[in-house]
Amino acid sequence: MTTPLEIARAYLPSRYHYWYARSKLASDPIYAGVGAVLDDREEPLLDVGCGLGLLAQTLRARGFAGDYAGVDIDARKIAAARAAALNTGLERVRFDTLDLASGFPAHRGSVALLDVLQFVPPSVQASILDAAAACLTASARLVIRTGLAHDGWRSRVTGAVDRMSEWLGWMRGEPPRYPRREELEARFADLGLDACFEPLRGKTPFENWLIVATRR
């Protein structure tokens, strides 16, 4: 099994990407969270906003057997994801540069939207959810990580960090706008999906939630 340290080393010679990967793998609960959702799934996975491809790395390390396709607007991240995949010998993975403004990619299977919704306007959030739901096969999963709009210190910390990520150019998109849980639940109902909401904070100070939606 590929270890987190081996995954991080796959991003060398970029010391920045190496240390970013080490930090994310050590502190972010998203990889274990999504991995647990997909452990018994073999449907192809589309990872929208895949970044450096860390989800592909961690899923393969857990034994996920489905085909994987990652897309991201940032060509530099896609190049790093491709290089790391070669370094660790990942098979049946593909990474492509894509701006969702040009259309949602064709896909049939599960879909991951991790830290995507909050960086697009509400109207675009709805269209992305519609397109992702249309990709789902009968037993596939729609997996979302996002903050939710409400008061509290965790929400303020999450907003501050997301705004900084957008300002620094690591996350490309609009300043963060967090969806409301009741709005998402209504959208899922309209799309014929059942959804489960669970806090996904781990040891972080962030107001993040893991949302898993499936066809009824």
C-alpha positions as CSV (number, residue, x, y, z in Angstrom):
1,M,0.0,0.0,0.0
2,T,1.2,3.5,-0.9
3,T,1.9,5.5,2.3
4,P,1.1,9.2,2.8
5,L,4.8,10.0,2.8
6,E,5.3,8.1,-0.5
7,I,2.3,10.0,-2.0
8,A,3.9,13.3,-0.9
9,R,7.3,12.4,-2.3
10,A,5.6,11.8,-5.7
11,Y,5.2,15.6,-6.0
12,L,8.9,16.3,-5.8
13,P,10.9,18.1,-7.0
14,S,8.3,20.8,-6.1
15,R,9.0,21.4,-2.4
16,Y,5.8,23.5,-2.2
17,H,3.6,20.6,-3.5
18,Y,5.5,18.1,-1.4
19,W,4.8,20.0,1.9
20,Y,1.3,20.9,0.8
21,A,0.5,17.2,0.2
22,R,2.1,16.1,3.5
23,S,0.1,18.7,5.4
24,K,-3.2,17.9,3.7
25,L,-2.8,14.1,4.1
26,A,-1.9,14.5,7.8
27,S,-4.6,17.0,8.7
28,D,-7.6,16.9,6.3
29,P,-10.3,14.3,7.1
30,I,-11.7,14.5,3.6
31,Y,-9.6,11.7,2.2
32,A,-10.7,9.2,4.8
33,G,-14.3,10.5,4.6
34,V,-14.6,10.1,0.8
35,G,-12.7,6.8,1.0
36,A,-15.2,5.4,3.4
37,V,-18.1,6.4,1.2
38,L,-16.5,4.8,-1.9
39,D,-14.9,1.7,-0.3
40,D,-17.5,-0.7,-1.7
41,R,-18.1,1.1,-5.0
42,E,-16.6,0.2,-8.4
43,E,-18.4,2.8,-10.5
44,P,-16.2,5.3,-12.3
45,L,-15.5,8.5,-10.3
46,L,-15.4,12.0,-11.7
47,D,-13.5,14.3,-9.3
48,V,-14.5,17.9,-10.1
49,G,-11.9,20.4,-8.9
50,C,-9.4,17.6,-8.4
51,G,-6.4,19.9,-7.7
52,L,-3.2,18.0,-7.3
53,G,-5.0,14.6,-7.6
54,L,-4.6,13.7,-3.9
55,L,-8.0,12.1,-3.8
56,A,-7.0,9.7,-6.7
57,Q,-3.8,8.8,-4.8
58,T,-5.6,8.1,-1.5
59,L,-8.4,6.2,-3.1
60,R,-6.0,3.9,-4.9
61,A,-4.1,3.4,-1.7
62,R,-7.3,2.2,-0.1
63,G,-8.0,-0.2,-2.9
64,F,-10.7,1.8,-4.9
65,A,-11.0,-0.2,-8.1
66,G,-13.1,2.1,-10.3
67,D,-11.9,4.3,-13.1
68,Y,-11.0,7.8,-12.0
69,A,-11.2,11.1,-14.0
70,G,-10.1,14.4,-12.4
71,V,-10.7,17.8,-13.8
72,D,-9.6,21.2,-12.6
73,I,-9.5,24.8,-14.0
74,D,-5.8,25.1,-13.0
75,A,-3.5,23.7,-15.7
76,R,-0.5,23.8,-13.3
77,K,-2.3,21.6,-10.8
78,I,-3.3,19.2,-13.5
79,A,0.3,18.9,-14.7
80,A,1.4,18.2,-11.1
81,A,-1.3,15.6,-10.7
82,R,-0.3,13.8,-13.9
83,A,3.4,13.7,-12.9
84,A,2.6,12.4,-9.4
85,A,0.3,9.7,-10.9
86,L,3.2,8.5,-13.1
87,N,5.6,8.6,-10.1
88,T,3.3,6.3,-8.1
89,G,2.2,4.1,-11.0
90,L,-1.5,4.9,-10.8
91,E,-3.5,3.1,-13.4
92,R,-6.9,3.9,-15.0
93,V,-6.7,7.6,-13.9
94,R,-7.0,10.6,-16.1
95,F,-6.5,14.3,-15.4
96,D,-7.7,17.1,-17.7
97,T,-7.9,20.9,-17.5
98,L,-11.5,22.1,-17.6
99,D,-13.4,25.3,-16.9
100,L,-16.9,24.4,-15.8
101,A,-18.1,27.6,-17.6
102,S,-17.5,25.7,-20.8
103,G,-19.7,22.8,-19.7
104,F,-19.8,19.9,-17.3
105,P,-17.9,16.8,-18.5
106,A,-19.7,13.8,-19.8
107,H,-19.7,11.0,-17.2
108,R,-21.6,8.1,-15.9
109,G,-20.9,6.9,-12.3
110,S,-20.1,8.7,-9.0
111,V,-19.1,12.3,-8.7
112,A,-17.0,14.2,-6.1
113,L,-17.4,17.9,-5.6
114,L,-14.9,18.8,-2.9
115,D,-14.6,22.5,-2.0
116,V,-16.2,23.5,-5.3
117,L,-19.7,24.8,-4.6
118,Q,-18.6,27.7,-2.3
119,F,-16.4,29.2,-5.0
120,V,-19.2,29.7,-7.6
121,P,-22.3,31.9,-7.5
122,P,-25.6,30.3,-6.2
123,S,-27.0,30.1,-9.7
124,V,-24.0,28.1,-10.9
125,Q,-24.1,26.0,-7.7
126,A,-27.6,24.8,-8.8
127,S,-26.5,24.1,-12.4
128,I,-23.5,22.1,-11.2
129,L,-25.7,20.0,-8.9
130,D,-28.1,19.4,-11.7
131,A,-25.3,18.2,-14.0
132,A,-23.6,16.1,-11.3
133,A,-27.0,14.4,-10.5
134,A,-27.5,13.6,-14.2
135,C,-24.2,11.6,-14.1
136,L,-25.3,9.3,-11.3
137,T,-26.0,5.7,-12.1
138,A,-28.4,3.7,-9.9
139,S,-25.9,2.7,-7.2
140,A,-23.4,5.6,-7.6
141,R,-22.7,8.3,-5.1
142,L,-22.5,12.1,-5.3
143,V,-20.0,13.2,-2.6
144,I,-19.7,16.9,-1.6
145,R,-17.5,18.7,0.8
146,T,-18.6,22.3,1.5
147,G,-19.1,24.8,4.3
148,L,-22.7,25.7,5.0
149,A,-24.1,29.2,5.6
150,H,-24.8,29.8,9.3
151,D,-23.3,31.8,12.2
152,G,-20.5,30.6,14.5
153,W,-16.8,30.9,14.9
154,R,-16.1,27.9,12.8
155,S,-17.9,29.5,9.9
156,R,-15.9,32.7,10.3
157,V,-12.6,30.8,10.3
158,T,-13.7,28.8,7.2
159,G,-14.7,31.9,5.4
160,A,-11.5,33.7,6.2
161,V,-9.3,30.8,5.0
162,D,-11.3,30.3,1.8
163,R,-11.1,34.0,1.0
164,M,-7.3,33.9,1.6
165,S,-7.1,30.8,-0.7
166,E,-9.0,32.7,-3.4
167,W,-7.0,35.9,-2.9
168,L,-3.7,34.0,-3.1
169,G,-4.8,32.3,-6.3
170,W,-4.7,28.7,-5.0
171,M,-8.5,28.4,-5.4
172,R,-9.8,30.1,-8.6
173,G,-13.3,31.4,-8.6
174,E,-15.6,33.8,-6.9
175,P,-15.2,34.8,-3.2
176,P,-16.8,32.0,-1.1
177,R,-20.6,31.9,-0.9
178,Y,-21.7,29.0,1.2
179,P,-25.0,27.2,0.4
180,R,-27.7,26.8,3.0
181,R,-28.5,23.3,4.1
182,E,-32.3,23.7,3.5
183,E,-31.6,25.0,0.0
184,L,-29.4,21.9,-0.8
185,E,-32.0,19.6,0.7
186,A,-34.7,21.1,-1.5
187,R,-32.5,20.8,-4.6
188,F,-31.7,17.2,-3.9
189,A,-35.4,16.4,-3.4
190,D,-36.2,18.1,-6.8
191,L,-33.5,15.9,-8.4
192,G,-34.9,12.7,-6.9
193,L,-31.9,12.2,-4.5
194,D,-31.7,11.2,-0.9
195,A,-28.9,13.0,1.0
196,C,-27.1,12.5,4.2
197,F,-25.3,15.5,5.9
198,E,-22.4,14.9,8.4
199,P,-20.0,17.3,10.0
200,L,-16.4,16.7,8.6
201,R,-14.2,18.8,10.9
202,G,-11.7,16.3,12.2
203,K,-9.1,18.2,14.2
204,T,-9.5,21.3,12.0
205,P,-11.3,24.5,13.1
206,F,-13.4,24.5,9.9
207,E,-17.2,24.3,9.5
208,N,-17.0,21.7,6.8
209,W,-19.7,19.1,5.9
210,L,-19.6,15.8,4.0
211,I,-22.8,15.3,2.0
212,V,-23.5,12.0,0.3
213,A,-26.5,11.9,-2.2
214,T,-27.9,8.8,-3.9
215,R,-30.7,8.1,-6.3
216,R,-34.0,7.0,-4.6
